[in-house]
Amino acid sequence: MSTPQLVVHRDKELMAQAAAARLITKIVDAQASRGHASVVLTGGRNGNGLLAALAAAPARDAVDWGRLDVWWGDERFLPEGDPERNVTQAREALLDAVPLDPKRVHAMPASGGTYGADVDAAAEAYAVELAQAAGIENHGAVPTFDVLLLGVGPDTHVASLFPELPAVRETERTVVGVHGAPKPPPTRVTLTLPAIRAAREVWLLAAGEDKANAVAIALSGAGEIQAPAAGAYGRQRTLWLLDSTAAAQLPRSLYPPASP
């Protein structure tokens, strides 16, 4: 378990640009070290804002996109191509603009496809795909992701792990189906905390005053069942990337006064 580190930016636009620059550097360094890299994407306004900033960054061409594996932390169990699906939004923001290897883009299953309306079967299939990608050097049944991105919800949820629901209590499986999520759509597929914690680095993104209370709760020592964001951490690093309004309820002692 790594101790959370905080970086607070002036506004959400600067946060997105800085996070994109960080991600480019991390991917390039991983590819230089091991020949390949892997990231786990998140949806929502902050996750998509980061991808859009990455698409606009001149340094994006430093990435060898053909040697990057792209995974997702969660997905709305909706038909293929639905505009509310995270993969659809990610393609519009970035993925369709860069030369990724289609075989290395690991979208979560859609409803109405191979698994029909069976979200649990879809989750199990994604768990199998993760296990097949894990090497002997990895920890457990998922690859050791270089960076796993998570947006933090106003209720402290991350991925589709909502407070008190069964998915956040899962300790064995790496991917589960979510039934009755409090945020529409109610049916989803999500990585669990054990899968999230396999990542080398976990970056949590939060911007806007509607996230301030959630950030304060998650960083105050709350339990992960009540505040799932509190249970999200990486093996080597846990980085909270915030704008000033999301950090408004935190003690200034937690982060430098002049954070970039």
PEVEN-V76337 format. One line per field, one symbol per residue. phi: phi as a letter, one per 20 degrees, with the letter a starting at -180 (. if undefined). burial: # if it has 24 or more other ideal C-beta (glycine too) atoms within 12 Angstrom, else .. Layout:
phi=???
burial=???
//
This chain:
phi=.dffddcddfbfffgffffffffgffffffffecnbbbcdecenfffffffffffefgfffffeffddedccfabfecfgnffefffffffffbffecefegfdddffgefmegdldeffffffffffffffefefeednecfeffcdecedefemfcldedgmfggfefddfecceddmffdfffdbdbfefgffffffcddddbboffdfffffffednffffecgffeebefdbccedcefffefeeffffbfgdff
burial=...######..#.###############.##....####################.#..#..###.############.....########.###..#.#...########.......##.######.##..##.....########################.#.##.#..######..#.#.#.######################..#########....#.#########.#########.##..#....#.....
//
